[in-house]
């Protein structure tokens, strides 16, 4: 189930978008101001963000800039500002699409579907994926091996769920800190190394036969799985 972060301070509009998106099978996370939007973006790792421009605390342009510093998560801007200059600013700033108010909720859903198709993001069946005897369940936020749940701390679990979403893709320590610990984290990147060490220990012999969290010297970490 793909997760959409809806950032809109008008409660009625936010709720309507939530209902329509849920009807189409999306998981919806709601934010009603800019600061909450940034926090939830880092915490929830959505597949797409619907982002209003005029927001309390931090405006949509600043949020878009923050999202683009973190990666390529698709963003659709929502705004009552219909001048061409605003549209161009949004697209030049990295927005994937631009919808002006008032809009029809069905059209927004259609745009979400189109942008996700273009971005190449695929839905995982029921939010569950098998890597040999290892089962990762994003819906229930759990990891099990040979049918037994692996006990991981919330932070270690968040890290593993993130890298398991991107098998055979390399992430630097800085990228993992940003996506899992958050942009406000002020500790050492050694925290990533320690978390990986604990996860490897929890995976045990699975790492010998079916996959591993590989260290790529000078590059970072990769959740490497075998065909």
C-alpha positions as CSV (number, residue, x, y, z in Angstrom):
1,X,0.0,0.0,0.0
2,X,1.6,3.3,-1.1
3,X,1.7,6.0,1.5
4,X,0.7,9.6,0.6
5,X,1.5,12.6,2.8
6,X,-1.3,15.3,2.5
7,X,0.0,18.7,3.6
8,X,-3.0,21.1,3.8
9,X,-3.9,23.5,6.6
10,X,-7.6,23.6,5.7
11,X,-9.1,20.7,7.6
12,X,-12.1,20.2,5.3
13,X,-9.9,19.9,2.2
14,X,-7.4,17.7,3.9
15,X,-10.1,15.3,5.0
16,X,-11.7,15.2,1.6
17,X,-8.4,14.3,0.0
18,X,-7.8,11.6,2.6
19,X,-11.2,10.0,2.0
20,X,-10.7,9.9,-1.8
21,X,-7.2,8.6,-1.6
22,X,-8.1,5.9,0.9
23,X,-11.0,4.8,-1.3
24,X,-8.4,4.1,-4.0
25,X,-6.3,2.0,-1.6
26,X,-3.7,4.6,-0.5
27,X,-2.4,4.9,3.1
28,X,-2.8,8.6,4.0
29,X,-0.8,10.6,6.5
30,X,-2.1,14.1,7.3
31,X,-0.1,17.3,8.2
32,X,-1.7,20.7,8.9
33,X,1.3,23.0,9.1
34,X,4.7,23.2,7.6
35,X,6.8,22.0,10.6
36,X,4.5,19.0,11.1
37,X,4.9,18.2,7.4
38,X,8.7,18.1,7.5
39,X,8.6,15.9,10.7
40,X,6.1,13.5,9.2
41,X,8.0,13.4,5.8
42,X,11.1,12.2,7.6
43,X,9.2,9.8,9.9
44,X,6.8,8.2,7.5
45,X,8.9,8.1,4.3
46,X,5.8,8.6,1.9
47,X,5.7,7.5,-1.7
48,X,4.3,10.9,-2.7
49,X,3.5,14.3,-1.1
50,X,0.5,16.5,-1.8
51,X,1.8,19.9,-0.7
52,X,-0.1,23.1,-0.2
53,X,1.9,26.3,-0.7
54,X,0.3,28.6,1.9
55,X,0.9,27.0,5.2
56,X,1.4,28.0,8.8
57,X,5.0,27.8,10.3
58,X,6.8,26.9,7.1
59,X,5.5,27.5,3.6
60,X,5.3,24.9,0.8
61,X,8.3,26.3,-1.1
62,X,10.6,25.7,1.9
63,X,9.2,22.2,2.4
64,X,9.7,21.4,-1.3
65,X,13.3,22.5,-1.0
66,X,13.8,20.3,2.1
67,X,12.2,17.3,0.3
68,X,14.5,17.8,-2.7
69,X,17.5,17.9,-0.4
70,X,16.6,14.5,0.8
71,X,15.8,12.7,-2.4
72,X,13.4,12.3,-5.3
73,X,10.1,11.7,-3.6
74,X,7.3,12.9,-6.0
75,X,5.6,16.1,-5.0
76,X,2.4,17.6,-6.3
77,X,1.8,21.3,-5.3
78,X,-1.7,22.4,-4.3
79,X,-2.4,26.2,-4.3
80,X,-5.0,28.9,-5.0
81,X,-2.3,30.9,-6.8
82,X,-3.0,30.5,-10.5
83,X,-0.5,32.8,-12.1
84,X,2.0,31.2,-14.5
85,X,5.0,32.5,-12.5
86,X,3.9,30.5,-9.4
87,X,3.5,27.3,-11.5
88,X,6.9,27.8,-13.1
89,X,8.5,28.4,-9.7
90,X,7.0,25.2,-8.4
91,X,8.1,23.1,-11.4
92,X,11.6,24.7,-11.4
93,X,11.9,24.0,-7.7
94,X,11.4,20.3,-8.3
95,X,7.6,19.7,-8.1
96,X,6.4,16.9,-10.3
97,X,2.9,18.4,-10.9
98,X,0.9,21.5,-10.0
99,X,-2.9,21.7,-9.2
100,X,-4.7,24.9,-8.5
101,X,-7.7,25.4,-6.2
102,X,-10.6,24.8,-6.4
103,X,-10.0,21.3,-7.7
104,X,-12.0,18.1,-8.1
105,X,-10.8,15.4,-5.7
106,X,-11.1,12.7,-8.4
107,X,-8.7,14.7,-10.6
108,X,-6.2,14.9,-7.7
109,X,-6.3,11.2,-7.3
110,X,-5.8,10.7,-11.0
111,X,-2.8,13.0,-10.9
112,X,-1.4,11.1,-7.9
113,X,-1.7,7.8,-9.8
114,X,-0.1,9.3,-12.9
115,X,2.9,10.8,-11.1
116,X,3.5,7.5,-9.2
117,X,3.4,5.6,-12.5
118,X,5.9,7.9,-14.0
119,X,8.2,7.7,-10.9
120,X,8.3,3.9,-11.3
121,X,7.1,3.3,-7.7
122,X,5.4,-0.1,-7.4
123,X,3.0,-1.2,-4.7
124,X,4.2,-4.2,-2.6
125,X,1.3,-6.8,-2.3
126,X,-0.2,-6.2,1.2
127,X,2.9,-4.4,2.2
128,X,4.7,-7.8,2.7
129,X,7.8,-9.1,0.9
130,X,9.8,-12.3,1.2
131,X,13.6,-12.5,1.1
132,X,14.1,-16.2,1.3
133,X,13.0,-17.2,4.9
134,X,13.0,-13.5,5.9
135,X,9.6,-11.8,5.9
136,X,9.4,-8.0,5.9
137,X,5.9,-6.5,6.7
138,X,5.7,-2.7,6.2
139,X,2.0,-2.7,7.1
140,X,2.5,-4.2,10.6
141,X,6.1,-2.8,10.9
142,X,7.6,-6.2,11.7
143,X,10.3,-8.5,10.5
144,X,10.3,-12.2,11.0
145,X,12.7,-15.0,10.3
146,X,11.5,-18.7,9.9
147,X,8.1,-17.4,11.1
148,X,9.5,-15.9,14.4
149,X,9.4,-12.1,14.9
150,X,12.8,-10.6,15.2
151,X,13.0,-8.2,18.2
152,X,14.4,-4.9,17.1
153,X,14.4,-1.5,18.8
154,X,12.1,1.1,17.1
155,X,15.1,2.9,15.5
156,X,16.8,-0.3,14.3
157,X,13.5,-1.5,12.9
158,X,12.9,1.8,11.1
159,X,16.4,1.6,9.6
160,X,15.9,-2.0,8.4
161,X,12.4,-1.3,7.0
162,X,13.9,1.6,5.0
163,X,16.8,-0.3,3.4
164,X,14.6,-3.3,2.8
165,X,12.4,-1.1,0.6
166,X,15.4,-0.5,-1.6
167,X,17.2,-3.9,-2.0
168,X,20.6,-3.7,-3.7
169,X,20.7,0.1,-3.5
170,X,23.6,1.8,-1.7
171,X,23.0,4.5,0.9
172,X,25.6,6.7,2.6
173,X,25.6,7.1,6.4
174,X,24.5,10.7,5.9
175,X,21.5,9.6,3.8
176,X,20.5,7.0,6.4
177,X,20.8,9.5,9.2
178,X,18.6,12.0,7.3
179,X,15.9,9.4,6.3
180,X,15.8,7.5,9.6
181,X,17.1,9.7,12.4
182,X,15.9,13.0,10.9
183,X,17.5,16.2,9.7
184,X,17.7,17.6,13.3
185,X,19.8,14.7,14.6
186,X,23.1,16.1,16.0
187,X,24.9,12.9,17.0
188,X,27.6,10.9,15.3
189,X,27.2,8.9,12.2
190,X,28.6,6.1,14.2
191,X,24.9,5.5,15.2
192,X,24.3,4.0,11.8
193,X,27.3,1.6,12.2
194,X,26.0,0.4,15.6
195,X,22.5,0.0,14.3
196,X,23.6,-2.1,11.4
197,X,25.8,-4.2,13.7
198,X,22.8,-5.0,15.9
199,X,20.6,-5.8,12.9
200,X,23.2,-8.2,11.4
201,X,23.4,-10.0,14.8
202,X,19.6,-10.3,14.8
203,X,19.5,-11.7,11.3
204,X,22.0,-14.4,12.3
205,X,22.6,-17.2,9.8
206,X,20.2,-15.7,7.2
207,X,23.0,-13.4,6.3
208,X,25.2,-16.3,5.3
209,X,22.7,-18.0,2.9
210,X,20.1,-15.6,1.5
211,X,21.3,-12.0,1.8
212,X,23.2,-9.5,3.9
213,X,23.6,-5.9,4.8
214,X,26.8,-5.2,2.9
215,X,29.4,-2.6,3.8
216,X,30.8,-0.9,0.7
217,X,34.0,0.9,1.7
218,X,33.8,4.6,1.1
219,X,30.2,4.4,-0.1
220,X,27.9,3.2,2.6
221,X,25.6,0.3,3.2
222,X,23.5,-1.9,0.9
223,X,20.7,-4.4,1.7
224,X,22.0,-7.1,-0.7
225,X,19.7,-10.0,-1.5
226,X,20.2,-12.9,-3.8
227,X,17.9,-14.0,-6.6
